[in-house]
Amino acid sequence: MSFEDLKPKVTLILTDKNDSITDRMQKVCQLLKDSIDYYDWVGFYFRNGDKEELVLRTYVGEKTDHTVIPFGKGICGQVAVSNKNFVVPDVQAQDNYIACSLTVKSEIVIPLFKNGENIGQIDIDSETPDPFTEQDERFLEFVNQEVAKIL
């Protein structure tokens, strides 16, 4: 399914007030994992109050031990500090990478902003080497903008 086809589905899920915010985000994770064959793990991390750490709120994919990530650690922790998209074509080539699974080959992390503040991020792991393009970045920025509207 194309990113353009997915956009209205994401919006529809997120605007369904019959579900909790976390349930809506969970459904978006599931939609992305089911619809894009190289999205093998999809999750949302958020800043833990005033602490300089991220907490995993919801995800779809293999179980992870990384439910709390300090700022600066791993790809997610770096995005929390840099406020910039981070695309990793080959996780083995990254010094500051936290291995979630031996099958993960690449990762993309896009910060989520609310009122100009980086409050979280969407994190996607792939078992495919170097699959992420600029189209993935733009689509995931859209997803985060839609999520920000319901927070």
N, C-alpha and C positions, 0 to 999 in steps of 0.2 A: 504494500500500500504506500502511496506517495505521501510525502510530508504535507502537501496541500490537502490531500484527502483526509489526513489525520487531524488537521487543525480544528475543523468543526466538531469532531468527535471529542477532542480534548475539552473544548469549550462547553459542550453539552454535559460532559461528566462533571466538570468543575462548577457549573451553575445549578446542579441538581441539589437543592436544599433539603431533600429528603434524607441525604446521607451526611454524616459528620464530615468536617474538613479533612480529617485523617483518612477516612474511608474514600473520599473523592480522590485524594492524592494517591492512595493505594490503587484505585481503579485506573488512574492515569499510568502509573508504573506498569500495571498489568497490560494495558492497551499498548504501550510502547514496546514492551518485551514481546508480546504476541504478534505485533504488526511489523517489526523491523528485525529481520533475521539475525543481524549481527549485534543486537542489543541483548546481551545474555544476563545482565544484572542491572537493574534500574532502581535507584533509591534517592530519597531526599534527606539531606542532613540540614540541621539548623543550629544556629548559635545557641549555646546553653546560657541564657540570661546574660549576666555580666561577665561570665567566665570566658576565658579565651580557649574555648573548645567547642567542637561540633558534636551534636547528638543525632544519631540516626532516628528518624521519625517513622519512616515507612519504606519498604522495599519489596521487590519481587526478584527472585533468583536464589542462588545457593546461599545457605546460611552463612553469616559472617560473625566473626568475633569483634569486628571493628565497629562497635556501637558508639564509642566516644573517641574522637580524634582531636588531639591538641592542635591549636593553631600552629602552622609552620611545618607540621609533620605530614608526610605523604602528599599526594596530589591534592586531596581535599583540603588539608591544612594549609597548603601553599595558596590555594585559591581564596581561602578565608582571609589571608593577609594581602594578597595582590589585587583582589577584586577584578581579576581578569580571567577570561576563558583559558582553559589549559587542556590541550589535546596531546595525548601521549601515544604516538604511533607504535612504540615498542617499549613496554613496561620494563623489560630487562635492561634497557639502556638508561633508565632513570636511577640516579643515585638515591633520591629521597622517596622511593616508592614503597608503600606498605602492601605486601603481597596478601591478597584475600584468598586467592586460589591459584594453584599451579597452572590451571588451564587458561587464566586471563593473559591475553597478549597485548591488549591496548585499552586505553581509558580516555574518557572525555568528562570534564567537570565544568559546569557553567554556573557562575554565581547568580543568586536570586536576590534581587533588590526590592525593597519596599520603602517608598519615600526617600529614595537615593541612598539608603543604607543596605549594605550587604548583610542579609539576615540568614542566609542559607545557600544551598546549592543542590543542583541535580547532578548525580554521579552515575555514569554508565560504564560498565566493564564489558569488554568484548573478548571472545575467544578467537576472534579473527584478527590477524595482524593488519594494522594500518587501514581500518575501514572508514574512519571518520573524515568527513569533508566539511567545507564551509557551509554546505546546506544543512548538515547536522547541527552546526553551531547556531545558525539562524533559527532553525526549527526549535531547538531546545531553549533559546532565548525567548521565543514566543511562548513556549510551555511555561517558563518561569514567570513571564509577565502575566499570564492568565492565573497562575497559582497565587501570585502576589495580590491579585484583586480580591481573593476570598479570605485572605489572612487578616 
